[in-house]
Amino acid sequence: MVAIEIDKIDGRRARGLRTRDAIISALLDLVAAGDVAPTAQRIADRAGVSVRSVYQHFADIEGLYADAAERTYEWVRETSRDVDVALPLAKRVDLFVESRTTTLEALLPFQRAVRLMEPDSDRIRDARMAIEAWEKDRVAKVFAPELRAKATGLRSAALAGIDVLTSAESWDRLRRHGLSARAARQVLRSGILALLGAG
């Protein structure tokens, strides 16, 4: 009898998690399709659930966006390719830029949408700050030999410059101002090499 009750609880929990995941996926799908501020009704329709179900799983739309941001940034951490620091600089720059810009391009619609929610959400802001710190640390690791060769002040300036150049905001601006993804990648490559004193 106890085992049956546990099975029922586990089944409900699993269904709840699947529904929650479907709602987050629906939000991300709508944003990717160009709907930067989808209503709860459109999210529910896309997920195949009721609006009531959306609010059973998320206290408000901000909470839904916060969960989506945390899930998205976790995806970034899991899918970003490591770059072998022993490779020649030009190869490292190419691999880093290719990996970073592929991610930035994929996240562009979501970054634009989540920016609308961030002023009123500590969770979204915290998630963004955490992924930005992770990305800056990644830059420091990929280009460690060149950064170590610089004096302390110049090292900090170069790291900060590469961090800003390869940020979501910079990518968004390059793309909004009419550059193709290929041309924008070249801007990043040239900028990184220049900041490392190899351009």
C-alpha positions as a Markdown table, in Angstrom:
| # | Residue | x | y | z |
|---|---|---|---|---|
| 1 | Met | 0.0 | 0.0 | 0.0 |
| 2 | Val | 2.8 | 2.4 | 0.9 |
| 3 | Ala | 4.7 | 1.6 | -2.3 |
| 4 | Ile | 1.5 | 2.3 | -4.4 |
| 5 | Glu | 1.2 | 5.7 | -2.7 |
| 6 | Ile | 4.9 | 6.5 | -3.3 |
| 7 | Asp | 4.4 | 5.5 | -6.9 |
| 8 | Lys | 1.5 | 7.9 | -7.2 |
| 9 | Ile | 3.4 | 10.8 | -5.6 |
| 10 | Asp | 6.4 | 10.1 | -7.9 |
| 11 | Gly | 4.1 | 9.9 | -10.9 |
| 12 | Arg | 2.6 | 13.3 | -10.0 |
| 13 | Arg | 6.0 | 14.8 | -9.4 |
| 14 | Ala | 7.3 | 13.5 | -12.8 |
| 15 | Arg | 4.2 | 14.9 | -14.6 |
| 16 | Gly | 4.7 | 18.2 | -12.8 |
| 17 | Leu | 8.3 | 18.4 | -13.9 |
| 18 | Arg | 7.4 | 17.5 | -17.5 |
| 19 | Thr | 4.7 | 20.3 | -17.5 |
| 20 | Arg | 7.1 | 22.8 | -16.0 |
| 21 | Asp | 9.7 | 21.9 | -18.6 |
| 22 | Ala | 7.1 | 22.2 | -21.4 |
| 23 | Ile | 6.1 | 25.7 | -20.2 |
| 24 | Ile | 9.8 | 26.9 | -20.2 |
| 25 | Ser | 10.3 | 25.3 | -23.6 |
| 26 | Ala | 7.2 | 27.1 | -24.9 |
| 27 | Leu | 8.5 | 30.4 | -23.7 |
| 28 | Leu | 11.9 | 29.9 | -25.3 |
| 29 | Asp | 10.3 | 28.7 | -28.6 |
| 30 | Leu | 8.0 | 31.7 | -28.8 |
| 31 | Val | 10.9 | 34.1 | -28.1 |
| 32 | Ala | 13.1 | 32.4 | -30.7 |
| 33 | Ala | 10.3 | 32.8 | -33.2 |
| 34 | Gly | 10.3 | 36.6 | -32.5 |
| 35 | Asp | 7.6 | 37.0 | -29.8 |
| 36 | Val | 9.8 | 38.8 | -27.3 |
| 37 | Ala | 7.0 | 39.3 | -24.7 |
| 38 | Pro | 4.6 | 36.4 | -25.1 |
| 39 | Thr | 1.5 | 36.4 | -22.9 |
| 40 | Ala | 0.7 | 33.7 | -20.4 |
| 41 | Gln | -2.1 | 32.6 | -22.8 |
| 42 | Arg | 0.3 | 32.2 | -25.8 |
| 43 | Ile | 2.8 | 30.3 | -23.6 |
| 44 | Ala | 0.1 | 28.0 | -22.3 |
| 45 | Asp | -1.2 | 27.4 | -25.9 |
| 46 | Arg | 2.2 | 26.6 | -27.1 |
| 47 | Ala | 2.9 | 24.2 | -24.2 |
| 48 | Gly | -0.5 | 22.5 | -24.6 |
| 49 | Val | -1.6 | 23.4 | -21.0 |
| 50 | Ser | -4.0 | 25.8 | -19.4 |
| 51 | Val | -3.1 | 29.3 | -18.2 |
| 52 | Arg | -4.0 | 28.1 | -14.8 |
| 53 | Ser | -1.3 | 25.4 | -15.1 |
| 54 | Val | 1.3 | 28.1 | -16.0 |
| 55 | Tyr | 0.5 | 29.9 | -12.8 |
| 56 | Gln | 0.5 | 26.7 | -10.7 |
| 57 | His | 4.1 | 26.1 | -11.7 |
| 58 | Phe | 5.3 | 29.8 | -11.7 |
| 59 | Ala | 4.2 | 32.5 | -9.4 |
| 60 | Asp | 4.4 | 35.0 | -12.2 |
| 61 | Ile | 5.9 | 35.6 | -15.6 |
| 62 | Glu | 9.0 | 37.0 | -14.1 |
| 63 | Gly | 9.6 | 33.7 | -12.3 |
| 64 | Leu | 9.1 | 31.8 | -15.6 |
| 65 | Tyr | 11.7 | 34.1 | -17.3 |
| 66 | Ala | 14.1 | 33.6 | -14.4 |
| 67 | Asp | 13.8 | 29.8 | -14.6 |
| 68 | Ala | 14.3 | 30.1 | -18.4 |
| 69 | Ala | 17.3 | 32.3 | -17.9 |
| 70 | Glu | 18.9 | 29.9 | -15.5 |
| 71 | Arg | 18.2 | 26.9 | -17.8 |
| 72 | Thr | 19.6 | 28.8 | -20.8 |
| 73 | Tyr | 22.8 | 29.9 | -19.1 |
| 74 | Glu | 23.3 | 26.3 | -17.8 |
| 75 | Trp | 23.0 | 25.2 | -21.4 |
| 76 | Val | 25.7 | 27.7 | -22.3 |
| 77 | Arg | 28.1 | 26.3 | -19.7 |
| 78 | Glu | 27.4 | 22.7 | -20.8 |
| 79 | Thr | 27.8 | 23.3 | -24.6 |
| 80 | Ser | 30.7 | 25.7 | -24.8 |
| 81 | Arg | 33.7 | 23.9 | -26.2 |
| 82 | Asp | 37.0 | 24.0 | -24.4 |
| 83 | Val | 39.9 | 25.5 | -26.3 |
| 84 | Asp | 43.3 | 23.9 | -25.8 |
| 85 | Val | 45.6 | 26.7 | -24.5 |
| 86 | Ala | 48.6 | 25.0 | -26.1 |
| 87 | Leu | 47.3 | 25.8 | -29.6 |
| 88 | Pro | 48.8 | 28.7 | -31.5 |
| 89 | Leu | 47.1 | 32.0 | -30.7 |
| 90 | Ala | 45.4 | 32.4 | -34.1 |
| 91 | Lys | 43.9 | 28.9 | -33.8 |
| 92 | Arg | 42.6 | 29.6 | -30.3 |
| 93 | Val | 41.1 | 32.9 | -31.4 |
| 94 | Asp | 39.3 | 31.2 | -34.3 |
| 95 | Leu | 38.0 | 28.4 | -32.1 |
| 96 | Phe | 36.9 | 30.7 | -29.3 |
| 97 | Val | 35.2 | 33.2 | -31.6 |
| 98 | Glu | 33.4 | 30.4 | -33.5 |
| 99 | Ser | 32.2 | 28.8 | -30.2 |
| 100 | Arg | 31.2 | 32.1 | -28.5 |
| 101 | Thr | 29.5 | 33.6 | -31.5 |
| 102 | Thr | 27.5 | 30.5 | -32.3 |
| 103 | Thr | 26.1 | 30.7 | -28.7 |
| 104 | Leu | 25.5 | 34.5 | -28.9 |
| 105 | Glu | 23.7 | 34.1 | -32.2 |
| 106 | Ala | 21.5 | 31.3 | -30.8 |
| 107 | Leu | 20.7 | 33.3 | -27.7 |
| 108 | Leu | 20.1 | 36.7 | -29.4 |
| 109 | Pro | 16.3 | 36.6 | -29.3 |
| 110 | Phe | 16.3 | 35.4 | -25.7 |
| 111 | Gln | 18.8 | 38.0 | -24.6 |
| 112 | Arg | 16.6 | 40.8 | -26.1 |
| 113 | Ala | 13.5 | 39.4 | -24.4 |
| 114 | Val | 15.0 | 38.8 | -21.0 |
| 115 | Arg | 16.5 | 42.3 | -21.0 |
| 116 | Leu | 12.9 | 43.6 | -20.8 |
| 117 | Met | 12.4 | 41.7 | -17.5 |
| 118 | Glu | 15.7 | 42.2 | -15.9 |
| 119 | Pro | 15.1 | 45.6 | -14.2 |
| 120 | Asp | 12.4 | 44.1 | -12.0 |
| 121 | Ser | 14.1 | 40.7 | -11.4 |
| 122 | Asp | 17.0 | 40.1 | -9.0 |
| 123 | Arg | 17.0 | 36.4 | -10.1 |
| 124 | Ile | 17.4 | 37.3 | -13.8 |
| 125 | Arg | 20.1 | 39.8 | -13.0 |
| 126 | Asp | 21.9 | 37.3 | -10.8 |
| 127 | Ala | 21.8 | 34.7 | -13.5 |
| 128 | Arg | 23.2 | 37.1 | -16.1 |
| 129 | Met | 26.0 | 38.3 | -13.8 |
| 130 | Ala | 26.9 | 34.6 | -13.0 |
| 131 | Ile | 27.2 | 33.7 | -16.7 |
| 132 | Glu | 29.1 | 36.9 | -17.4 |
| 133 | Ala | 31.6 | 36.1 | -14.7 |
| 134 | Trp | 31.9 | 32.5 | -16.1 |
| 135 | Glu | 32.5 | 33.9 | -19.6 |
| 136 | Lys | 35.2 | 36.3 | -18.4 |
| 137 | Asp | 36.9 | 33.5 | -16.5 |
| 138 | Arg | 36.8 | 31.5 | -19.8 |
| 139 | Val | 38.5 | 34.3 | -21.7 |
| 140 | Ala | 41.2 | 34.5 | -19.0 |
| 141 | Lys | 41.9 | 30.7 | -19.4 |
| 142 | Val | 41.9 | 30.6 | -23.2 |
| 143 | Phe | 44.3 | 33.5 | -23.6 |
| 144 | Ala | 46.3 | 33.0 | -20.4 |
| 145 | Pro | 49.7 | 32.9 | -22.0 |
| 146 | Glu | 49.3 | 36.2 | -23.8 |
| 147 | Leu | 47.6 | 37.8 | -20.7 |
| 148 | Arg | 50.4 | 36.6 | -18.4 |
| 149 | Ala | 53.0 | 38.2 | -20.7 |
| 150 | Lys | 51.5 | 41.7 | -20.1 |
| 151 | Ala | 52.1 | 44.0 | -17.2 |
| 152 | Thr | 49.4 | 43.9 | -14.6 |
| 153 | Gly | 47.5 | 47.0 | -15.7 |
| 154 | Leu | 47.7 | 46.1 | -19.4 |
| 155 | Arg | 46.6 | 42.5 | -18.6 |
| 156 | Ser | 43.5 | 43.8 | -16.8 |
| 157 | Ala | 42.7 | 46.2 | -19.6 |
| 158 | Ala | 43.1 | 43.5 | -22.3 |
| 159 | Leu | 40.9 | 41.0 | -20.3 |
| 160 | Ala | 38.2 | 43.6 | -19.8 |
| 161 | Gly | 38.4 | 44.6 | -23.4 |
| 162 | Ile | 38.0 | 41.0 | -24.7 |
| 163 | Asp | 35.2 | 40.4 | -22.2 |
| 164 | Val | 33.2 | 43.5 | -23.4 |
| 165 | Leu | 34.0 | 42.8 | -27.1 |
| 166 | Thr | 32.6 | 39.2 | -26.8 |
| 167 | Ser | 29.6 | 40.1 | -24.7 |
| 168 | Ala | 25.9 | 39.6 | -25.6 |
| 169 | Glu | 25.4 | 43.3 | -25.7 |
| 170 | Ser | 28.3 | 43.9 | -28.2 |
| 171 | Trp | 27.1 | 41.0 | -30.4 |
| 172 | Asp | 23.5 | 42.4 | -30.4 |
| 173 | Arg | 24.8 | 45.8 | -31.4 |
| 174 | Leu | 26.9 | 44.5 | -34.2 |
| 175 | Arg | 24.0 | 42.4 | -35.6 |
| 176 | Arg | 21.4 | 45.2 | -35.2 |
| 177 | His | 23.7 | 47.6 | -37.0 |
| 178 | Gly | 23.5 | 45.4 | -40.1 |
| 179 | Leu | 26.6 | 43.3 | -39.9 |
| 180 | Ser | 26.2 | 39.7 | -41.0 |
| 181 | Ala | 27.2 | 37.0 | -38.5 |
| 182 | Arg | 30.4 | 36.4 | -40.6 |
| 183 | Ala | 31.4 | 40.1 | -40.6 |
| 184 | Ala | 30.7 | 40.4 | -36.9 |
| 185 | Arg | 32.9 | 37.4 | -36.2 |
| 186 | Gln | 35.7 | 39.1 | -38.0 |
| 187 | Val | 35.3 | 42.2 | -35.8 |
| 188 | Leu | 35.7 | 39.9 | -32.8 |
| 189 | Arg | 38.7 | 38.1 | -34.2 |
| 190 | Ser | 40.5 | 41.4 | -35.1 |
| 191 | Gly | 39.6 | 43.0 | -31.8 |
| 192 | Ile | 40.9 | 40.1 | -29.7 |
| 193 | Leu | 44.2 | 40.0 | -31.6 |
| 194 | Ala | 44.6 | 43.7 | -31.3 |
| 195 | Leu | 43.9 | 43.7 | -27.6 |
| 196 | Leu | 46.4 | 40.9 | -27.1 |
| 197 | Gly | 49.0 | 42.9 | -29.1 |
| 198 | Ala | 49.0 | 40.4 | -32.0 |
| 199 | Gly | 46.9 | 42.2 | -34.5 |
